[in-house]
């Protein structure tokens, strides 16, 4: 196995610690040791745009800052640990770890069934160790991958993670570097891949000291979150090296199986080689050397297939991207909501297109964007798109952070689950969704700057001023807002929650075991929209095997004809069965070739699955 070693930051070596920092505009950089008593700064030598050197007498565990131009004391931009938070000194970390996953190769892209979670609210402990203690539960559920919302150092102890300011340092309150590595190792021992959410479009507003070292940011572009990262301006080569090193750092030092790159529509790069392409090619190269499956997945609101087209075809070559259109088409049809970006959605034909192609907007005019939007995903392999009925944004960016379980019936929740998990695409669920968690997931922060905290609080209220909000928008800074977001998987054992949980387990089992669903190809899938009956019908074929999925979105029973030529198929699943908390199935156990189908009755808001072979 060919290893990769990070060439920036602080790394223990024989006899001391090697330091290297990119600071092209500085005249001098020194290392200041922190701890008992003030020590003389140790100068680093200039090497091009970097300052570097080995300081003897230092070791893992020592704390330090950089002294820039003899006046500015700053944490390390490539700090592996911030034990006192974003404003404190950096700490030297030994990158070695006693891994036990030597034979681990990762989960193939088409086999990803992902659970997204927030470390701070997934367990009462709110730590990596807490997540480890619930891994058996996730294995029982059947998912094949965990996706961690961002875990790098952010201000305070409560945050979604997108305000991170030290991209190489796992948050100290979660358990730091050792805690995260132990979690990944434990996941691999159970056959679970780990995908890390990384943010390359901005840094948070508090504790960002990168400006002191180099032009990491540019005023040529603006993001909704502040200064854009300088990927294509003067001196941007060092920025690109920093970000690519970060991606490789997670794959090499932490054995991550994938990176979910946040909001790539906020990454501005008009250079000849887009940074996303360079990140993906670097990760692919390292993954090949390591003999592992490592996936780079984008979050994007652009509906731009170039993100996931191969580099040789003019694309960036990422392995997959989130498909918000599937969520919007599904949830607007179920809920009737039309505010904000939902104004573009809500028709049956859009829902049908989401099942057939993925992107609903593939060049059509968008009222929300006030222009034509998107490109066609119809020819892409379905495994290139990740779909969901819930995620942190679609729950947390509601005014109250309320989940679908607060506004959908049991039957609608089961239908939404089946639409995602039995779709041709890669399914993702959000922690707690699998048993109908009712706790909200509101936006929360713990900024130390009172003015910033006040601005965030007011901004949150202003954001929803034009929405119909039934209740007061939670204060992001209040600890109580964070506390309300904690989930309780023990609910899965009680009341209607047990039906939801059992149904999710069955859907995931079918997804994993049926060859028709494991890696469906476009040319082996038929999608039919029975608009008058409000039914979406899918037929998957794999050799001689067939699978027919019928999604009934109407509020009354419907008798339908099957729109496909098919062999003799047996009923595998009906969400209306009493086993799943329904009123009882009305569909036949068997459908034969040539049946006119009029005896195939679907209950309201149900999914029925038939299989052959």
Secondary structure, 3 states (H helix, E strand, C coil): CCCCCCCCEEEEECCEEEEEEECCCCCCEEEEEECCCCCCCEECEEECCEEEEEEECCCCCCEEEEEECCCEEECCCCCCCCCCCCCCCEECCCCCCCCCCCCCCCCCHHHCCEEEECHHHHCCCCCHHHHHCCHHHHHHHCCCEEEECCCEECCCCCCCCCCCCEEEEECCCCCHHHHHHHHHHHHHHCCCEEEEEECCCCCCCCCCCHHHCCCCEEEEEEECCEEEECCCCCCHHHHHHHHHHHHHHHHHHCCCCEEEECCHHHCCCCCCCCHHHHHHHHHHHHHHHHCCCCEEEECCCCCCHHHCCCHHHCCCCCCEEECHHHHHHHHHHHHCCCCHHHHHCCCHHHHHHHHHCCCCCCCEEECCCCEEECCCCCCCCHHHEEECCCCHHHHHCCCCCCCHHHCCCHHHHHHHHHHHHCCCCEEEEECCHHHCCCCCCCCCCCCCCHHHHHHHHHHHHHHCCCCCCCCCCCCCCCHHHHHHCCCCHHHHHCCCHHHHHHHHHHHHHHHHHCHHHHCCCHHHEEEEEEHHHCEEEEEEEECCEEEEEEEECCCCCEEECCCCCCCCEEEEEECCCHHHCCCCCCCCCEECCCCCCCCEEECCCEEEEEEEC
